Amino acid sequence: MTSAVACDDSATSSDDQGRAAVIKSDFLAVLANRQRMHILFLLIEGECSVGELMQELRETPVGVSRHLIILRDNNIIRSRRCGKSVRYSLTCPRVAQMVKALSDICCDKDAEQTCSLGELELVTS
């Protein structure tokens, strides 16, 4: 799944809406991973290196890199070299808005601003 996520949402015809639905569905499929969502929450706060992400995620370098590659290949994050380190950031402000919206939907704002997706009850039909 390597479709690019565009920040432009100007679909008007039925075909365009169908293509937009595929792109949005692919985007959500990429995000449907706990570690990748955690990475995005961290990147909302600012750029991070692989080492910083490893520490926060308690993940191996290979594991973090695998998630970063998926996010980068789908144009959700970008990387830039900074000396010997590589720094990662979000590509589009809309990604941050969407992740924050998910947080607002899934998390109890009266709690200590902590989010536990494990406590979220999902209803399927």
C-alpha positions in Angstrom: 0.0 0.0 0.0 2.0 3.0 -1.2 -0.5 5.6 -2.2 0.5 9.1 -1.4 -1.6 11.0 1.1 -2.5 14.4 -0.4 -3.4 17.4 1.7 -5.7 18.6 -1.1 -9.3 17.4 -1.0 -11.0 18.8 -4.1 -12.8 15.8 -5.5 -16.1 16.7 -7.2 -17.2 13.9 -9.7 -18.3 10.5 -8.7 -15.0 9.0 -10.1 -13.0 11.6 -8.1 -15.0 10.8 -5.0 -14.3 7.1 -5.5 -10.6 7.7 -5.9 -10.6 10.0 -2.9 -12.3 7.3 -0.9 -9.6 4.8 -1.8 -6.9 7.3 -0.8 -8.6 8.1 2.5 -9.2 4.4 3.2 -5.5 3.6 2.5 -4.5 6.5 4.7 -6.5 5.1 7.6 -5.2 1.6 7.0 -1.7 2.9 7.4 -2.7 4.6 10.7 -4.4 1.4 12.0 -1.4 0.5 14.0 -0.7 1.4 17.6 3.0 2.1 17.1 2.5 4.3 14.1 -0.2 6.3 15.9 2.1 6.7 18.8 4.8 8.0 16.4 2.4 10.5 15.0 1.4 11.7 18.5 5.1 12.2 19.3 5.7 14.1 16.0 2.8 16.5 16.7 5.1 17.8 19.5 8.0 18.3 17.0 10.7 16.6 15.1 12.2 13.3 16.5 15.1 11.1 15.7 14.9 7.3 15.6 16.7 7.2 18.9 14.1 9.4 20.6 11.3 7.4 19.1 12.9 4.1 20.2 13.1 5.4 23.8 9.5 6.6 23.8 8.1 3.5 22.0 10.3 1.0 23.8 10.9 -0.5 20.4 14.0 -1.8 18.6 15.7 0.3 15.9 14.4 -2.2 13.2 10.8 -1.9 14.5 10.9 1.9 14.6 12.5 2.1 11.2 9.9 -0.3 9.7 7.1 2.0 10.9 8.9 5.2 9.8 9.4 3.7 6.3 5.6 2.9 6.0 4.7 6.4 7.1 7.3 8.1 4.9 6.3 5.9 1.8 2.7 7.1 2.3 3.8 10.8 2.5 2.6 11.1 6.1 6.0 12.0 7.5 9.3 13.3 6.0 12.9 13.0 7.0 15.8 15.3 7.0 19.5 14.7 7.7 20.8 16.7 10.7 24.5 15.9 11.1 24.8 12.1 11.7 21.1 11.9 12.8 17.9 11.8 10.7 15.0 13.9 12.1 11.4 13.0 11.3 8.4 15.4 11.1 4.8 15.5 9.8 4.4 16.4 6.1 1.1 18.2 6.5 -0.7 20.2 9.2 -3.9 18.3 8.4 -2.3 15.1 9.7 -1.8 16.7 13.1 -5.4 18.0 13.0 -6.7 14.5 12.2 -4.6 12.8 14.9 -5.7 15.4 17.5 -9.4 14.9 16.4 -9.0 11.1 16.9 -7.5 11.8 20.3 -10.5 14.0 21.2 -12.9 11.3 20.0 -11.2 8.4 21.8 -10.0 10.0 25.0 -11.7 11.3 28.1 -10.9 15.0 28.3 -11.8 15.1 32.0 -9.0 12.5 32.7 -5.4 13.5 32.9 -5.2 13.9 29.1 -4.0 10.3 28.8 -5.4 8.1 26.1 -5.8 4.4 26.4 -7.1 3.0 23.2 -7.5 -0.3 25.0 -10.3 1.2 27.0 -12.2 2.4 23.9 -15.2 0.2 23.2 -15.6 -0.4 19.5 -19.1 -1.1 18.0 -19.3 -3.1 14.8 -22.4 -4.2 13.0 
